[in-house]
Amino acid sequence: MVRKTSHSNGKTYVYFVCCRRCKGSRIKEDLLAECVKRALQSHIDNVMNLDRVLRFIDDLPLKHDEVQKLDGQIAAKRAEMERYEALVMSLYENLQSGVINETEYRQMKTRYNALHAEAEQAINSLNREIAHIINVGGEKNRWIEQFKEHQNFAELSRRMVVSLVDVVTIHPGNKLDLLFRYRYDYACALRKLS
């Protein structure tokens, strides 16, 4: 989109010409600014409503119940690890007392160490799952912060338009199509609600 200025009868007229997809359509600057301002405010309002619903869902007890369930599984795996450590220690004592021979000791120790490592990996996996449950809204919804920053704007600014609007397409008859940034994230958040 290119900004053009023309002068006629002592007056200055400013308009924008769409050069790519719009096939040379143009619109007055003040009309474009008003349309973008309204569309942007409406979209920001929608994003803020979506944010409220997502935060409500994040606060539901279900999320806390999932974390508690995983914590219980971690505690069980830790107990399992301690049991394998104790078994390895008792193997050594059995070897020293002659209850088992060297070959049996090595086989059983290898087996218990493998089971111990599996339990440790399971704990790491459960911890990652807990971190994902806790952070599921935080990292994924950073894009909402971009819209929150401009929530109560009075005037349109270039910085705001550049950070929130991806594409403006002008059609004949002063019709516009606006594609906002983060539209994929917005669609994903809406799908999460359905």
CNS distance restraints for C-alpha pairs under 8 A (distance, minus, plus):
assign (resid   1 and name CA) (resid  16 and name CA) 6.32 0.50 0.50
assign (resid   1 and name CA) (resid  17 and name CA) 5.55 0.50 0.50
assign (resid   1 and name CA) (resid  18 and name CA) 4.44 0.50 0.50
assign (resid   1 and name CA) (resid  19 and name CA) 5.86 0.50 0.50
assign (resid   1 and name CA) (resid  20 and name CA) 7.73 0.50 0.50
assign (resid   2 and name CA) (resid  16 and name CA) 5.46 0.50 0.50
assign (resid   2 and name CA) (resid  17 and name CA) 5.20 0.50 0.50
assign (resid   2 and name CA) (resid  18 and name CA) 6.42 0.50 0.50
assign (resid   2 and name CA) (resid  19 and name CA) 7.23 0.50 0.50
assign (resid   3 and name CA) (resid  14 and name CA) 7.15 0.50 0.50
assign (resid   3 and name CA) (resid  15 and name CA) 5.94 0.50 0.50
assign (resid   3 and name CA) (resid  16 and name CA) 4.51 0.50 0.50
assign (resid   3 and name CA) (resid  17 and name CA) 6.44 0.50 0.50
assign (resid   4 and name CA) (resid  14 and name CA) 5.83 0.50 0.50
assign (resid   4 and name CA) (resid  15 and name CA) 5.46 0.50 0.50
assign (resid   4 and name CA) (resid  16 and name CA) 5.87 0.50 0.50
assign (resid   4 and name CA) (resid  17 and name CA) 7.09 0.50 0.50
assign (resid   5 and name CA) (resid  12 and name CA) 6.85 0.50 0.50
assign (resid   5 and name CA) (resid  13 and name CA) 5.66 0.50 0.50
assign (resid   5 and name CA) (resid  14 and name CA) 4.55 0.50 0.50
assign (resid   5 and name CA) (resid  15 and name CA) 6.50 0.50 0.50
assign (resid   6 and name CA) (resid  12 and name CA) 5.82 0.50 0.50
assign (resid   6 and name CA) (resid  13 and name CA) 5.22 0.50 0.50
assign (resid   6 and name CA) (resid  14 and name CA) 6.53 0.50 0.50
assign (resid   7 and name CA) (resid  11 and name CA) 5.53 0.50 0.50
assign (resid   7 and name CA) (resid  12 and name CA) 4.54 0.50 0.50
assign (resid   7 and name CA) (resid  13 and name CA) 6.13 0.50 0.50
assign (resid   8 and name CA) (resid  12 and name CA) 6.57 0.50 0.50
assign (resid   8 and name CA) (resid  13 and name CA) 7.77 0.50 0.50
assign (resid  13 and name CA) (resid  28 and name CA) 7.78 0.50 0.50
assign (resid  14 and name CA) (resid  28 and name CA) 6.12 0.50 0.50
assign (resid  14 and name CA) (resid  29 and name CA) 5.62 0.50 0.50
assign (resid  15 and name CA) (resid  26 and name CA) 6.66 0.50 0.50
assign (resid  15 and name CA) (resid  27 and name CA) 5.42 0.50 0.50
assign (resid  15 and name CA) (resid  28 and name CA) 4.07 0.50 0.50
assign (resid  15 and name CA) (resid  29 and name CA) 4.63 0.50 0.50
assign (resid  16 and name CA) (resid  26 and name CA) 5.39 0.50 0.50
assign (resid  16 and name CA) (resid  27 and name CA) 5.44 0.50 0.50
assign (resid  16 and name CA) (resid  28 and name CA) 6.30 0.50 0.50
assign (resid  16 and name CA) (resid  29 and name CA) 6.22 0.50 0.50
assign (resid  17 and name CA) (resid  24 and name CA) 6.10 0.50 0.50
assign (resid  17 and name CA) (resid  25 and name CA) 5.83 0.50 0.50
assign (resid  17 and name CA) (resid  26 and name CA) 4.28 0.50 0.50
assign (resid  17 and name CA) (resid  27 and name CA) 6.76 0.50 0.50
assign (resid  18 and name CA) (resid  22 and name CA) 5.35 0.50 0.50
assign (resid  18 and name CA) (resid  23 and name CA) 6.89 0.50 0.50
assign (resid  18 and name CA) (resid  24 and name CA) 5.34 0.50 0.50
assign (resid  18 and name CA) (resid  25 and name CA) 5.53 0.50 0.50
assign (resid  18 and name CA) (resid  26 and name CA) 6.09 0.50 0.50
assign (resid  18 and name CA) (resid 169 and name CA) 7.02 0.50 0.50
assign (resid  18 and name CA) (resid 170 and name CA) 6.22 0.50 0.50
assign (resid  19 and name CA) (resid  23 and name CA) 6.29 0.50 0.50
assign (resid  19 and name CA) (resid  24 and name CA) 5.42 0.50 0.50
assign (resid  19 and name CA) (resid  25 and name CA) 7.74 0.50 0.50
assign (resid  20 and name CA) (resid  24 and name CA) 7.63 0.50 0.50
assign (resid  21 and name CA) (resid 169 and name CA) 6.99 0.50 0.50
assign (resid  22 and name CA) (resid 169 and name CA) 6.13 0.50 0.50
assign (resid  22 and name CA) (resid 170 and name CA) 5.58 0.50 0.50
assign (resid  22 and name CA) (resid 171 and name CA) 5.92 0.50 0.50
assign (resid  25 and name CA) (resid 170 and name CA) 5.93 0.50 0.50
assign (resid  25 and name CA) (resid 171 and name CA) 5.93 0.50 0.50
assign (resid  25 and name CA) (resid 172 and name CA) 5.80 0.50 0.50
assign (resid  26 and name CA) (resid 170 and name CA) 6.69 0.50 0.50
assign (resid  26 and name CA) (resid 171 and name CA) 7.92 0.50 0.50
assign (resid  26 and name CA) (resid 172 and name CA) 7.68 0.50 0.50
assign (resid  26 and name CA) (resid 174 and name CA) 7.48 0.50 0.50
assign (resid  27 and name CA) (resid  31 and name CA) 6.95 0.50 0.50
assign (resid  27 and name CA) (resid  32 and name CA) 6.40 0.50 0.50
assign (resid  27 and name CA) (resid 170 and name CA) 7.40 0.50 0.50
assign (resid  27 and name CA) (resid 174 and name CA) 5.98 0.50 0.50
assign (resid  28 and name CA) (resid  32 and name CA) 6.14 0.50 0.50
assign (resid  29 and name CA) (resid  33 and name CA) 6.06 0.50 0.50
assign (resid  30 and name CA) (resid  34 and name CA) 6.16 0.50 0.50
assign (resid  31 and name CA) (resid  35 and name CA) 6.15 0.50 0.50
assign (resid  32 and name CA) (resid  36 and name CA) 6.05 0.50 0.50
assign (resid  33 and name CA) (resid  37 and name CA) 5.93 0.50 0.50
assign (resid  33 and name CA) (resid 156 and name CA) 7.27 0.50 0.50
assign (resid  34 and name CA) (resid  38 and name CA) 6.21 0.50 0.50
assign (resid  35 and name CA) (resid  39 and name CA) 6.13 0.50 0.50
assign (resid  36 and name CA) (resid  40 and name CA) 5.82 0.50 0.50
assign (resid  36 and name CA) (resid 178 and name CA) 7.80 0.50 0.50
assign (resid  37 and name CA) (resid  41 and name CA) 6.06 0.50 0.50
assign (resid  37 and name CA) (resid 155 and name CA) 7.90 0.50 0.50
assign (resid  37 and name CA) (resid 156 and name CA) 6.22 0.50 0.50
assign (resid  38 and name CA) (resid  42 and name CA) 6.13 0.50 0.50
assign (resid  39 and name CA) (resid  43 and name CA) 6.11 0.50 0.50
assign (resid  39 and name CA) (resid 178 and name CA) 7.93 0.50 0.50
assign (resid  40 and name CA) (resid  44 and name CA) 6.01 0.50 0.50
assign (resid  41 and name CA) (resid  45 and name CA) 6.14 0.50 0.50
assign (resid  41 and name CA) (resid 151 and name CA) 7.59 0.50 0.50
assign (resid  42 and name CA) (resid  46 and name CA) 6.31 0.50 0.50
assign (resid  43 and name CA) (resid  47 and name CA) 6.16 0.50 0.50
assign (resid  44 and name CA) (resid  48 and name CA) 6.13 0.50 0.50
assign (resid  44 and name CA) (resid 147 and name CA) 5.87 0.50 0.50
assign (resid  44 and name CA) (resid 148 and name CA) 7.52 0.50 0.50
assign (resid  44 and name CA) (resid 150 and name CA) 7.97 0.50 0.50
assign (resid  44 and name CA) (resid 151 and name CA) 6.30 0.50 0.50
assign (resid  45 and name CA) (resid  49 and name CA) 6.25 0.50 0.50
assign (resid  45 and name CA) (resid 151 and name CA) 7.62 0.50 0.50
assign (resid  46 and name CA) (resid  50 and name CA) 6.14 0.50 0.50
assign (resid  47 and name CA) (resid  51 and name CA) 6.06 0.50 0.50
assign (resid  47 and name CA) (resid 144 and name CA) 6.82 0.50 0.50
assign (resid  47 and name CA) (resid 147 and name CA) 7.23 0.50 0.50
assign (resid  47 and name CA) (resid 186 and name CA) 7.67 0.50 0.50
assign (resid  48 and name CA) (resid  52 and name CA) 6.31 0.50 0.50
assign (resid  48 and name CA) (resid 144 and name CA) 7.71 0.50 0.50
assign (resid  48 and name CA) (resid 147 and name CA) 7.91 0.50 0.50
assign (resid  48 and name CA) (resid 148 and name CA) 7.22 0.50 0.50
assign (resid  49 and name CA) (resid  53 and name CA) 6.42 0.50 0.50
assign (resid  50 and name CA) (resid  54 and name CA) 6.15 0.50 0.50
assign (resid  50 and name CA) (resid 189 and name CA) 7.73 0.50 0.50
assign (resid  50 and name CA) (resid 190 and name CA) 7.68 0.50 0.50
assign (resid  51 and name CA) (resid  55 and name CA) 6.08 0.50 0.50
assign (resid  51 and name CA) (resid 144 and name CA) 7.18 0.50 0.50
assign (resid  52 and name CA) (resid  56 and name CA) 6.18 0.50 0.50
assign (resid  53 and name CA) (resid  57 and name CA) 6.26 0.50 0.50
assign (resid  54 and name CA) (resid  58 and name CA) 6.19 0.50 0.50
assign (resid  54 and name CA) (resid 137 and name CA) 7.54 0.50 0.50
assign (resid  54 and name CA) (resid 189 and name CA) 7.95 0.50 0.50
assign (resid  54 and name CA) (resid 193 and name CA) 7.94 0.50 0.50
assign (resid  55 and name CA) (resid  59 and name CA) 6.27 0.50 0.50
assign (resid  55 and name CA) (resid 137 and name CA) 7.72 0.50 0.50
assign (resid  56 and name CA) (resid  60 and name CA) 6.57 0.50 0.50
assign (resid  58 and name CA) (resid  63 and name CA) 6.74 0.50 0.50
assign (resid  58 and name CA) (resid 137 and name CA) 7.12 0.50 0.50
assign (resid  59 and name CA) (resid  63 and name CA) 7.28 0.50 0.50
assign (resid  60 and name CA) (resid  64 and name CA) 7.51 0.50 0.50
assign (resid  61 and name CA) (resid  65 and name CA) 6.07 0.50 0.50
assign (resid  62 and name CA) (resid  66 and name CA) 6.22 0.50 0.50
assign (resid  63 and name CA) (resid  67 and name CA) 6.48 0.50 0.50
assign (resid  63 and name CA) (resid 133 and name CA) 7.09 0.50 0.50
assign (resid  63 and name CA) (resid 134 and name CA) 7.97 0.50 0.50
assign (resid  64 and name CA) (resid  68 and name CA) 6.22 0.50 0.50
assign (resid  65 and name CA) (resid  69 and name CA) 6.11 0.50 0.50
assign (resid  66 and name CA) (resid  70 and name CA) 6.25 0.50 0.50
assign (resid  67 and name CA) (resid  71 and name CA) 6.09 0.50 0.50
assign (resid  67 and name CA) (resid 130 and name CA) 5.91 0.50 0.50
assign (resid  67 and name CA) (resid 133 and name CA) 7.44 0.50 0.50
assign (resid  68 and name CA) (resid  72 and name CA) 6.25 0.50 0.50
assign (resid  69 and name CA) (resid  73 and name CA) 6.47 0.50 0.50
assign (resid  70 and name CA) (resid  74 and name CA) 6.20 0.50 0.50
assign (resid  70 and name CA) (resid 126 and name CA) 6.40 0.50 0.50
assign (resid  70 and name CA) (resid 130 and name CA) 7.02 0.50 0.50
assign (resid  71 and name CA) (resid  75 and name CA) 6.22 0.50 0.50
assign (resid  72 and name CA) (resid  76 and name CA) 6.30 0.50 0.50
assign (resid  73 and name CA) (resid  77 and name CA) 6.22 0.50 0.50
assign (resid  73 and name CA) (resid 126 and name CA) 7.85 0.50 0.50
assign (resid  74 and name CA) (resid  78 and name CA) 6.13 0.50 0.50
assign (resid  74 and name CA) (resid 122 and name CA) 7.98 0.50 0.50
assign (resid  74 and name CA) (resid 123 and name CA) 5.55 0.50 0.50
assign (resid  74 and name CA) (resid 126 and name CA) 6.77 0.50 0.50
assign (resid  74 and name CA) (resid 127 and name CA) 7.94 0.50 0.50
assign (resid  75 and name CA) (resid  79 and name CA) 6.24 0.50 0.50
assign (resid  76 and name CA) (resid  80 and name CA) 6.20 0.50 0.50
assign (resid  77 and name CA) (resid  81 and name CA) 6.17 0.50 0.50
assign (resid  77 and name CA) (resid 119 and name CA) 5.62 0.50 0.50
assign (resid  77 and name CA) (resid 120 and name CA) 7.45 0.50 0.50
assign (resid  77 and name CA) (resid 122 and name CA) 7.37 0.50 0.50
assign (resid  77 and name CA) (resid 123 and name CA) 6.52 0.50 0.50
assign (resid  78 and name CA) (resid  82 and name CA) 6.27 0.50 0.50
assign (resid  78 and name CA) (resid 119 and name CA) 7.41 0.50 0.50
assign (resid  78 and name CA) (resid 120 and name CA) 7.75 0.50 0.50
assign (resid  78 and name CA) (resid 123 and name CA) 7.62 0.50 0.50
assign (resid  79 and name CA) (resid  83 and name CA) 6.17 0.50 0.50
assign (resid  80 and name CA) (resid  84 and name CA) 6.34 0.50 0.50
assign (resid  80 and name CA) (resid 116 and name CA) 7.56 0.50 0.50
assign (resid  80 and name CA) (resid 119 and name CA) 7.00 0.50 0.50
assign (resid  81 and name CA) (resid  85 and name CA) 6.26 0.50 0.50
assign (resid  81 and name CA) (resid 115 and name CA) 7.93 0.50 0.50
assign (resid  81 and name CA) (resid 116 and name CA) 5.18 0.50 0.50
assign (resid  81 and name CA) (resid 119 and name CA) 6.18 0.50 0.50
assign (resid  81 and name CA) (resid 120 and name CA) 7.18 0.50 0.50
assign (resid  82 and name CA) (resid  86 and name CA) 6.18 0.50 0.50
assign (resid  83 and name CA) (resid  87 and name CA) 6.18 0.50 0.50
assign (resid  84 and name CA) (resid  88 and name CA) 6.21 0.50 0.50
assign (resid  84 and name CA) (resid 112 and name CA) 5.69 0.50 0.50
assign (resid  84 and name CA) (resid 113 and name CA) 7.26 0.50 0.50
assign (resid  84 and name CA) (resid 115 and name CA) 7.30 0.50 0.50
assign (resid  84 and name CA) (resid 116 and name CA) 5.95 0.50 0.50
assign (resid  85 and name CA) (resid  89 and name CA) 6.37 0.50 0.50
assign (resid  85 and name CA) (resid 112 and name CA) 7.77 0.50 0.50
assign (resid  85 and name CA) (resid 113 and name CA) 7.97 0.50 0.50
assign (resid  85 and name CA) (resid 116 and name CA) 7.47 0.50 0.50
assign (resid  86 and name CA) (resid  90 and name CA) 6.17 0.50 0.50
assign (resid  87 and name CA) (resid  91 and name CA) 6.06 0.50 0.50
assign (resid  87 and name CA) (resid 112 and name CA) 7.37 0.50 0.50
assign (resid  88 and name CA) (resid  92 and name CA) 6.59 0.50 0.50
assign (resid  88 and name CA) (resid 108 and name CA) 7.96 0.50 0.50
assign (resid  88 and name CA) (resid 109 and name CA) 5.84 0.50 0.50
assign (resid  88 and name CA) (resid 112 and name CA) 6.67 0.50 0.50
assign (resid  88 and name CA) (resid 113 and name CA) 7.80 0.50 0.50
assign (resid  89 and name CA) (resid  93 and name CA) 6.57 0.50 0.50
assign (resid  90 and name CA) (resid  94 and name CA) 6.08 0.50 0.50
assign (resid  91 and name CA) (resid  95 and name CA) 6.09 0.50 0.50
assign (resid  91 and name CA) (resid 105 and name CA) 6.34 0.50 0.50
assign (resid  91 and name CA) (resid 108 and name CA) 7.75 0.50 0.50
assign (resid  91 and name CA) (resid 109 and name CA) 7.30 0.50 0.50
assign (resid  92 and name CA) (resid  96 and name CA) 6.19 0.50 0.50
assign (resid  92 and name CA) (resid 105 and name CA) 7.31 0.50 0.50
assign (resid  93 and name CA) (resid  97 and name CA) 6.16 0.50 0.50
assign (resid  94 and name CA) (resid  98 and name CA) 6.05 0.50 0.50
assign (resid  94 and name CA) (resid  99 and name CA) 5.08 0.50 0.50
assign (resid  94 and name CA) (resid 100 and name CA) 5.93 0.50 0.50
assign (resid  95 and name CA) (resid  99 and name CA) 6.02 0.50 0.50
assign (resid  95 and name CA) (resid 100 and name CA) 5.18 0.50 0.50
assign (resid  95 and name CA) (resid 101 and name CA) 6.06 0.50 0.50
assign (resid  95 and name CA) (resid 102 and name CA) 6.85 0.50 0.50
assign (resid  95 and name CA) (resid 105 and name CA) 6.59 0.50 0.50
assign (resid 100 and name CA) (resid 104 and name CA) 6.09 0.50 0.50
assign (resid 100 and name CA) (resid 105 and name CA) 6.49 0.50 0.50
assign (resid 101 and name CA) (resid 105 and name CA) 6.18 0.50 0.50
assign (resid 102 and name CA) (resid 106 and name CA) 6.26 0.50 0.50
assign (resid 103 and name CA) (resid 107 and name CA) 6.24 0.50 0.50
assign (resid 104 and name CA) (resid 108 and name CA) 6.02 0.50 0.50
assign (resid 105 and name CA) (resid 109 and name CA) 5.89 0.50 0.50
assign (resid 106 and name CA) (resid 110 and name CA) 6.01 0.50 0.50
assign (resid 107 and name CA) (resid 111 and name CA) 6.24 0.50 0.50
assign (resid 108 and name CA) (resid 112 and name CA) 6.11 0.50 0.50
assign (resid 109 and name CA) (resid 113 and name CA) 5.99 0.50 0.50
assign (resid 110 and name CA) (resid 114 and name CA) 6.13 0.50 0.50
assign (resid 111 and name CA) (resid 115 and name CA) 6.30 0.50 0.50
assign (resid 112 and name CA) (resid 116 and name CA) 6.03 0.50 0.50
assign (resid 113 and name CA) (resid 117 and name CA) 6.14 0.50 0.50
assign (resid 114 and name CA) (resid 118 and name CA) 6.22 0.50 0.50
assign (resid 115 and name CA) (resid 119 and name CA) 6.24 0.50 0.50
assign (resid 116 and name CA) (resid 120 and name CA) 6.23 0.50 0.50
assign (resid 117 and name CA) (resid 121 and name CA) 6.16 0.50 0.50
assign (resid 118 and name CA) (resid 122 and name CA) 6.15 0.50 0.50
assign (resid 119 and name CA) (resid 123 and name CA) 6.27 0.50 0.50
assign (resid 120 and name CA) (resid 124 and name CA) 6.38 0.50 0.50
assign (resid 121 and name CA) (resid 125 and name CA) 6.18 0.50 0.50
assign (resid 122 and name CA) (resid 126 and name CA) 6.12 0.50 0.50
assign (resid 123 and name CA) (resid 127 and name CA) 6.10 0.50 0.50
assign (resid 124 and name CA) (resid 128 and name CA) 6.26 0.50 0.50
assign (resid 125 and name CA) (resid 129 and name CA) 6.25 0.50 0.50
assign (resid 126 and name CA) (resid 130 and name CA) 6.22 0.50 0.50
assign (resid 127 and name CA) (resid 131 and name CA) 6.20 0.50 0.50
assign (resid 128 and name CA) (resid 132 and name CA) 6.14 0.50 0.50
assign (resid 129 and name CA) (resid 133 and name CA) 6.24 0.50 0.50
assign (resid 130 and name CA) (resid 134 and name CA) 6.16 0.50 0.50
assign (resid 131 and name CA) (resid 135 and name CA) 5.94 0.50 0.50
assign (resid 132 and name CA) (resid 136 and name CA) 5.48 0.50 0.50
assign (resid 135 and name CA) (resid 139 and name CA) 6.28 0.50 0.50
assign (resid 136 and name CA) (resid 140 and name CA) 6.43 0.50 0.50
assign (resid 137 and name CA) (resid 141 and name CA) 5.72 0.50 0.50
assign (resid 138 and name CA) (resid 142 and name CA) 6.64 0.50 0.50
assign (resid 140 and name CA) (resid 185 and name CA) 7.92 0.50 0.50
assign (resid 141 and name CA) (resid 145 and name CA) 7.42 0.50 0.50
assign (resid 141 and name CA) (resid 185 and name CA) 7.91 0.50 0.50
assign (resid 142 and name CA) (resid 146 and name CA) 7.28 0.50 0.50
assign (resid 143 and name CA) (resid 147 and name CA) 7.17 0.50 0.50
assign (resid 143 and name CA) (resid 182 and name CA) 6.60 0.50 0.50
assign (resid 143 and name CA) (resid 185 and name CA) 7.54 0.50 0.50
assign (resid 144 and name CA) (resid 148 and name CA) 6.21 0.50 0.50
assign (resid 145 and name CA) (resid 149 and name CA) 6.07 0.50 0.50
assign (resid 146 and name CA) (resid 150 and name CA) 7.15 0.50 0.50
assign (resid 146 and name CA) (resid 163 and name CA) 7.56 0.50 0.50
assign (resid 146 and name CA) (resid 164 and name CA) 7.42 0.50 0.50
assign (resid 147 and name CA) (resid 151 and name CA) 6.12 0.50 0.50
assign (resid 147 and name CA) (resid 164 and name CA) 7.20 0.50 0.50
assign (resid 150 and name CA) (resid 160 and name CA) 7.03 0.50 0.50
assign (resid 156 and name CA) (resid 160 and name CA) 6.86 0.50 0.50
assign (resid 156 and name CA) (resid 161 and name CA) 7.32 0.50 0.50
assign (resid 157 and name CA) (resid 161 and name CA) 6.36 0.50 0.50
assign (resid 158 and name CA) (resid 162 and name CA) 6.04 0.50 0.50
assign (resid 159 and name CA) (resid 163 and name CA) 6.09 0.50 0.50
assign (resid 160 and name CA) (resid 164 and name CA) 6.04 0.50 0.50
assign (resid 160 and name CA) (resid 165 and name CA) 7.99 0.50 0.50
assign (resid 161 and name CA) (resid 165 and name CA) 5.24 0.50 0.50
assign (resid 162 and name CA) (resid 166 and name CA) 7.21 0.50 0.50
assign (resid 163 and name CA) (resid 181 and name CA) 7.38 0.50 0.50
assign (resid 164 and name CA) (resid 180 and name CA) 5.83 0.50 0.50
assign (resid 164 and name CA) (resid 181 and name CA) 5.24 0.50 0.50
assign (resid 164 and name CA) (resid 182 and name CA) 7.92 0.50 0.50
assign (resid 165 and name CA) (resid 178 and name CA) 7.10 0.50 0.50
assign (resid 165 and name CA) (resid 179 and name CA) 6.20 0.50 0.50
assign (resid 165 and name CA) (resid 180 and name CA) 4.32 0.50 0.50
assign (resid 165 and name CA) (resid 181 and name CA) 5.33 0.50 0.50
assign (resid 166 and name CA) (resid 178 and name CA) 7.53 0.50 0.50
assign (resid 166 and name CA) (resid 179 and name CA) 5.45 0.50 0.50
assign (resid 166 and name CA) (resid 180 and name CA) 5.02 0.50 0.50
assign (resid 166 and name CA) (resid 181 and name CA) 4.98 0.50 0.50
assign (resid 167 and name CA) (resid 177 and name CA) 7.87 0.50 0.50
assign (resid 167 and name CA) (resid 178 and name CA) 5.75 0.50 0.50
assign (resid 167 and name CA) (resid 179 and name CA) 5.02 0.50 0.50
assign (resid 167 and name CA) (resid 180 and name CA) 6.91 0.50 0.50
assign (resid 168 and name CA) (resid 176 and name CA) 6.79 0.50 0.50
assign (resid 168 and name CA) (resid 177 and name CA) 5.71 0.50 0.50
assign (resid 168 and name CA) (resid 178 and name CA) 4.67 0.50 0.50
assign (resid 168 and name CA) (resid 179 and name CA) 6.50 0.50 0.50
assign (resid 169 and name CA) (resid 176 and name CA) 5.57 0.50 0.50
assign (resid 169 and name CA) (resid 177 and name CA) 4.99 0.50 0.50
assign (resid 169 and name CA) (resid 178 and name CA) 6.48 0.50 0.50
assign (resid 170 and name CA) (resid 174 and name CA) 6.79 0.50 0.50
assign (resid 170 and name CA) (resid 175 and name CA) 5.94 0.50 0.50
assign (resid 170 and name CA) (resid 176 and name CA) 4.71 0.50 0.50
assign (resid 170 and name CA) (resid 177 and name CA) 6.60 0.50 0.50
assign (resid 171 and name CA) (resid 175 and name CA) 4.98 0.50 0.50
assign (resid 171 and name CA) (resid 176 and name CA) 5.91 0.50 0.50
assign (resid 171 and name CA) (resid 177 and name CA) 7.88 0.50 0.50
assign (resid 179 and name CA) (resid 183 and name CA) 7.47 0.50 0.50
assign (resid 182 and name CA) (resid 186 and name CA) 6.19 0.50 0.50
assign (resid 183 and name CA) (resid 187 and name CA) 6.11 0.50 0.50
assign (resid 184 and name CA) (resid 188 and name CA) 6.19 0.50 0.50
assign (resid 185 and name CA) (resid 189 and name CA) 6.16 0.50 0.50
assign (resid 186 and name CA) (resid 190 and name CA) 6.31 0.50 0.50
assign (resid 187 and name CA) (resid 191 and name CA) 6.21 0.50 0.50
assign (resid 188 and name CA) (resid 192 and name CA) 6.21 0.50 0.50
assign (resid 189 and name CA) (resid 193 and name CA) 6.67 0.50 0.50
assign (resid 190 and name CA) (resid 194 and name CA) 6.71 0.50 0.50
